[in-house]
């Protein structure tokens, strides 16, 4: 009975996404494209919104997309989406009528992660896409059981302020605190925090650019070691827009200069694999071409070590997505397949 009610609620939410757009109408801009795909709810218009995600954003007004709509807008090509096992929400869209571009703000919830994202569209479909990480709540990548009554837990929060018109930056604040939780104690004890400020602008071509990222750490850095700082920095790299062609060079420079054991995949608690997995998923050809051209780089060596030891089957599945035969051949040689 409860399952039937839940499915009905999802169905109603999906219906609320649709508008009066009729298939066959001329698609002139990004708004028309999204309406034609099934996202045309004028009540979700973004205009100077101030979003806080301490509750994962689930209580914010939203609509839920079905798989057909996810595929129609190309979301399945840039991130793992399966509406049988995940929920895709849209919180709203904002139009730039002069350029025919529309911004879409959404979230994909998996079993234990809630990834927020931004995407831009024109009349031909998706222009650019960027993940924004956890939308609030526990970040299960930061978890350590101290004893049967005590645990250290990472709590992630996000605050986003969208401007009232195009041309102004979108301000994204990402805050993570590492808290000690004790059974029977209502208030957590914060061990350390990291605050990242990301100014995001949208160009006239619809592509995202992240400005200089501001970072503030907790004053007492005794517990906030280089390991935790580097761990969070890997997450920052995962927020890079799809259109950014410099990310692999920048990430490799970071890995080569990182202190401690951060470049050893077994010491990363899954963060390195999740980061590189995102690169694989959104643009397998471009990522593997870079790795083939830089076989001795720290990024390439870490990728090869991680996937051959941790998930070789997944790696083989990703290689099937490569479109360029030459890149596929070179990738198999690089990986010893």
C-alpha positions as CSV (number, residue, x, y, z in Angstrom):
1,X,0.0,0.0,0.0
2,X,2.8,2.5,1.0
3,X,4.6,1.6,-2.2
4,X,1.5,2.4,-4.3
5,X,1.0,5.7,-2.5
6,X,4.7,6.6,-3.1
7,X,4.4,5.8,-6.8
8,X,1.2,7.9,-7.1
9,X,3.0,10.9,-5.5
10,X,5.8,10.6,-7.9
11,X,3.4,10.3,-10.8
12,X,1.6,13.5,-9.7
13,X,4.9,15.3,-9.3
14,X,5.8,14.3,-12.9
15,X,2.5,15.6,-14.2
16,X,3.1,18.9,-12.5
17,X,6.3,19.3,-14.6
18,X,4.4,19.4,-17.9
19,X,2.9,22.5,-19.5
20,X,0.8,23.3,-22.5
21,X,3.5,23.0,-25.1
22,X,2.4,20.9,-28.0
23,X,4.8,18.6,-29.8
24,X,5.4,19.9,-33.3
25,X,5.6,23.6,-32.4
26,X,8.7,25.4,-33.7
27,X,11.6,25.2,-31.1
28,X,13.1,28.7,-31.0
29,X,15.1,28.7,-27.8
30,X,16.1,26.7,-24.7
31,X,12.8,27.3,-23.0
32,X,10.9,25.8,-26.0
33,X,13.4,22.8,-26.0
34,X,12.7,22.1,-22.3
35,X,9.0,22.5,-22.7
36,X,9.0,20.1,-25.6
37,X,11.0,17.6,-23.5
38,X,8.3,17.8,-20.7
39,X,9.7,20.6,-18.4
40,X,7.3,23.5,-18.6
41,X,6.2,24.6,-15.2
42,X,6.0,28.4,-15.0
43,X,5.7,28.2,-11.2
44,X,9.3,27.1,-11.0
45,X,10.7,30.2,-12.6
46,X,14.0,31.3,-11.1
47,X,14.4,35.0,-10.4
48,X,16.7,36.2,-7.7
49,X,16.1,33.0,-5.7
50,X,18.0,32.3,-2.4
51,X,18.2,28.5,-1.9
52,X,19.4,26.8,1.2
53,X,19.9,23.0,1.2
54,X,20.3,22.0,4.8
55,X,17.3,19.6,4.3
56,X,18.6,18.3,1.0
57,X,16.3,20.7,-0.8
58,X,13.5,18.1,-0.8
59,X,11.1,20.6,0.8
60,X,11.7,23.3,-1.9
61,X,9.1,23.5,-4.7
62,X,10.1,21.1,-7.4
63,X,8.9,18.7,-10.0
64,X,10.2,15.1,-10.6
65,X,11.4,13.9,-14.0
66,X,10.7,10.5,-15.5
67,X,13.4,8.7,-17.5
68,X,12.1,9.7,-20.9
69,X,12.4,13.4,-20.0
70,X,16.0,12.8,-18.5
71,X,17.0,11.2,-21.8
72,X,15.2,13.9,-23.9
73,X,17.3,16.7,-22.2
74,X,20.5,14.7,-22.3
75,X,20.9,14.3,-18.5
76,X,21.7,10.6,-18.9
77,X,24.7,11.4,-21.0
78,X,26.4,13.6,-18.4
79,X,25.6,11.7,-15.2
80,X,24.4,8.3,-14.1
81,X,20.6,8.4,-14.1
82,X,18.1,5.6,-13.6
83,X,14.7,6.7,-12.3
84,X,14.1,3.2,-11.1
85,X,16.8,3.6,-8.5
86,X,17.2,7.4,-8.3
87,X,15.0,10.5,-8.2
88,X,15.6,13.5,-10.4
89,X,14.2,16.8,-9.3
90,X,14.0,20.2,-11.0
91,X,13.8,23.3,-8.8
92,X,13.4,25.8,-11.6
93,X,14.6,27.5,-14.7
94,X,15.6,31.0,-15.8
95,X,15.5,32.3,-19.3
96,X,17.8,34.7,-21.2
97,X,15.4,35.7,-24.0
98,X,18.0,37.8,-25.8
99,X,20.3,34.8,-26.2
100,X,17.7,32.1,-26.4
101,X,19.3,30.3,-23.5
102,X,17.7,28.7,-20.4
103,X,19.3,27.7,-17.1
104,X,18.0,24.6,-15.3
105,X,18.6,23.9,-11.7
106,X,18.2,20.3,-10.4
107,X,19.2,17.5,-8.2
108,X,19.7,13.7,-8.7
109,X,19.2,11.7,-5.5
110,X,20.8,8.2,-5.3
111,X,20.6,5.9,-2.4
112,X,23.1,7.8,-0.3
113,X,24.1,10.9,-2.2
114,X,22.2,13.9,-3.4
115,X,24.0,15.7,-6.3
116,X,22.9,19.2,-7.2
117,X,23.5,20.4,-10.7
118,X,23.2,23.3,-13.2
119,X,22.7,22.9,-16.9
120,X,22.1,25.4,-19.8
121,X,20.1,24.8,-22.9
122,X,19.4,26.4,-26.3
123,X,17.0,25.4,-29.1
124,X,19.3,22.4,-29.9
125,X,19.6,21.0,-26.4
126,X,22.1,21.0,-23.6
127,X,25.0,23.5,-23.9
128,X,26.9,23.0,-20.6
129,X,26.5,21.1,-17.3
130,X,28.1,21.2,-13.9
131,X,27.7,19.2,-10.7
132,X,27.6,21.1,-7.4
133,X,28.1,18.1,-5.1
134,X,26.0,17.2,-2.1
135,X,22.9,19.3,-1.5
136,X,23.0,19.1,2.3
137,X,22.9,16.5,5.0
138,X,25.4,13.8,5.7
139,X,28.3,13.3,3.3
140,X,28.9,9.6,3.9
141,X,32.4,9.9,2.4
142,X,33.4,11.5,5.8
143,X,32.5,8.9,8.4
144,X,34.5,7.2,11.1
145,X,33.1,5.0,13.9
146,X,35.0,5.8,17.1
147,X,33.3,3.3,19.3
148,X,29.8,1.8,19.6
149,X,28.4,5.2,21.0
150,X,30.5,7.7,19.1
151,X,31.1,8.6,15.4
152,X,32.6,11.3,13.4
153,X,30.4,12.5,10.5
154,X,30.8,15.0,7.7
155,X,27.8,17.4,7.4
156,X,27.5,19.1,4.0
157,X,25.5,22.2,3.3
158,X,25.0,24.4,0.3
159,X,23.7,27.9,-0.2
160,X,23.0,29.3,-3.6
161,X,21.9,32.8,-4.6
162,X,20.8,33.3,-8.2
163,X,20.8,36.8,-9.5
164,X,17.6,38.5,-10.7
165,X,19.0,38.8,-14.2
166,X,21.6,37.3,-16.5
167,X,25.1,38.7,-16.5
168,X,25.6,38.7,-12.8
169,X,27.4,35.8,-11.0
170,X,25.6,32.9,-9.3
171,X,27.0,32.7,-5.8
172,X,27.5,29.2,-4.5
173,X,28.6,28.5,-0.9
174,X,29.7,25.0,0.0
175,X,30.3,24.2,3.7
176,X,31.4,21.0,5.2
177,X,31.9,20.3,8.9
178,X,33.4,17.2,10.5
179,X,31.3,16.6,13.6
180,X,31.6,14.3,16.6
181,X,28.2,12.7,17.4
182,X,27.6,10.9,20.7
183,X,24.5,8.8,21.5
184,X,22.3,10.6,24.0
185,X,23.9,14.0,23.2
186,X,21.7,16.4,21.1
187,X,24.4,18.8,20.1
188,X,27.3,17.8,17.8
189,X,30.9,18.8,18.6
190,X,32.5,20.4,15.4
191,X,36.1,19.2,14.9
192,X,36.8,21.2,11.8
193,X,35.1,22.9,8.8
194,X,35.9,24.0,5.3
195,X,34.0,26.7,3.5
196,X,34.2,27.2,-0.3
197,X,32.8,30.1,-2.2
198,X,32.2,29.7,-5.9
199,X,31.2,32.6,-8.2
200,X,29.7,31.0,-11.3
201,X,29.0,33.1,-14.4
202,X,27.2,32.1,-17.6
203,X,28.6,33.5,-20.8
204,X,26.7,34.6,-23.8
205,X,27.4,31.2,-25.3
206,X,25.7,29.5,-22.4
207,X,28.9,28.0,-20.9
208,X,29.7,28.1,-17.2
209,X,32.9,29.7,-15.8
210,X,33.9,29.4,-12.2
211,X,35.8,32.4,-10.9
212,X,38.4,32.4,-8.2
213,X,37.3,30.0,-5.5
214,X,37.5,31.4,-2.0
215,X,38.3,28.9,0.8
216,X,38.1,29.4,4.6
217,X,39.3,26.8,7.1
218,X,38.5,26.4,10.8
219,X,41.0,28.3,13.0
220,X,42.3,25.2,14.8
221,X,43.8,23.1,12.0
222,X,45.3,20.4,14.3
223,X,42.6,18.0,13.3
224,X,42.1,19.5,9.8
225,X,45.1,17.7,8.3
226,X,46.4,17.9,4.7
227,X,44.5,14.6,4.1
228,X,41.1,16.3,4.8
229,X,42.0,19.4,2.8
230,X,43.1,17.4,-0.2
231,X,40.0,15.1,0.1
232,X,37.8,18.2,-0.1
233,X,39.8,19.6,-3.0
234,X,39.0,16.5,-5.0
235,X,35.3,17.2,-4.5
236,X,35.9,20.8,-5.7
237,X,37.4,19.4,-8.9
238,X,34.3,17.3,-9.4
239,X,32.3,20.6,-9.6
240,X,34.1,21.6,-12.8
241,X,31.8,22.5,-15.8
242,X,31.7,20.1,-18.7
243,X,33.0,22.8,-21.1
244,X,36.2,23.3,-19.0
245,X,39.0,21.7,-21.1
246,X,41.7,22.6,-18.5
247,X,40.5,20.4,-15.6
248,X,42.7,17.4,-16.3
249,X,45.9,19.5,-16.4
250,X,44.9,21.3,-13.2
251,X,43.9,18.1,-11.4
252,X,47.2,16.4,-12.4
253,X,49.2,19.4,-11.1
254,X,47.3,19.2,-7.8
255,X,47.9,15.4,-7.5
256,X,51.6,15.8,-8.2
257,X,51.9,18.5,-5.5
258,X,49.6,17.0,-2.9
259,X,51.1,16.1,0.4
260,X,50.8,12.9,2.3
261,X,49.3,9.8,0.7
262,X,46.5,11.6,-1.2
263,X,47.6,10.2,-4.6
264,X,47.4,6.6,-3.4
265,X,43.9,5.5,-4.5
266,X,43.5,3.1,-1.6
267,X,43.8,6.0,0.8
268,X,41.1,8.2,-0.7
269,X,38.0,6.5,0.7
270,X,36.5,6.4,-2.8
271,X,36.9,10.1,-3.6
272,X,39.4,9.6,-6.4
273,X,37.3,6.9,-8.0
274,X,34.2,9.0,-7.8
275,X,35.9,12.0,-9.3
276,X,37.5,10.1,-12.2
277,X,34.2,8.1,-12.7
278,X,32.5,11.4,-13.3
279,X,35.0,12.3,-16.0
280,X,34.5,8.9,-17.6
281,X,30.8,9.3,-17.6
282,X,30.5,12.8,-19.0
283,X,33.1,12.6,-21.7
284,X,34.9,9.3,-22.0
285,X,36.7,10.1,-25.3
286,X,38.2,13.4,-24.1
287,X,39.3,12.0,-20.7
288,X,40.9,8.9,-22.2
289,X,42.6,10.9,-25.0
290,X,44.2,13.1,-22.3
291,X,45.4,10.0,-20.3
292,X,46.8,8.4,-23.5
293,X,48.7,11.6,-24.2
294,X,50.0,11.7,-20.7
295,X,50.7,8.1,-19.7
296,X,53.3,9.0,-17.0
297,X,51.1,11.6,-15.3
298,X,50.0,11.2,-11.7
299,X,46.3,11.4,-12.8
300,X,46.8,8.6,-15.4
301,X,48.7,6.3,-13.1
302,X,46.2,6.8,-10.3
303,X,43.3,6.1,-12.7
304,X,44.9,2.9,-14.1
305,X,45.8,1.6,-10.6
306,X,42.4,2.4,-9.1
307,X,40.2,0.9,-11.8
308,X,42.3,-2.2,-12.5
309,X,42.3,-3.0,-8.8
310,X,38.9,-1.8,-7.7
311,X,36.5,-2.1,-10.6
312,X,37.9,-3.5,-13.8
313,X,34.4,-4.5,-15.0
314,X,33.1,-1.0,-14.7
315,X,36.1,0.3,-16.6
316,X,35.5,-2.1,-19.5
317,X,31.9,-0.9,-19.7
318,X,33.1,2.7,-19.9
319,X,35.5,1.9,-22.7
320,X,32.6,0.6,-24.8
321,X,31.3,4.2,-24.9
322,X,34.4,5.5,-26.7
323,X,33.5,6.7,-30.2
324,X,36.9,7.2,-31.7
325,X,38.5,3.9,-32.8
326,X,42.1,5.3,-32.4
327,X,41.4,6.4,-28.8
328,X,39.8,3.1,-28.0
329,X,42.9,1.2,-29.3
330,X,45.3,3.5,-27.4
331,X,43.2,3.2,-24.2
332,X,43.4,-0.6,-24.3
333,X,47.1,-0.5,-24.8
334,X,47.4,2.0,-21.9
335,X,45.4,-0.3,-19.6
336,X,47.0,-3.5,-20.8
337,X,43.8,-4.9,-22.1
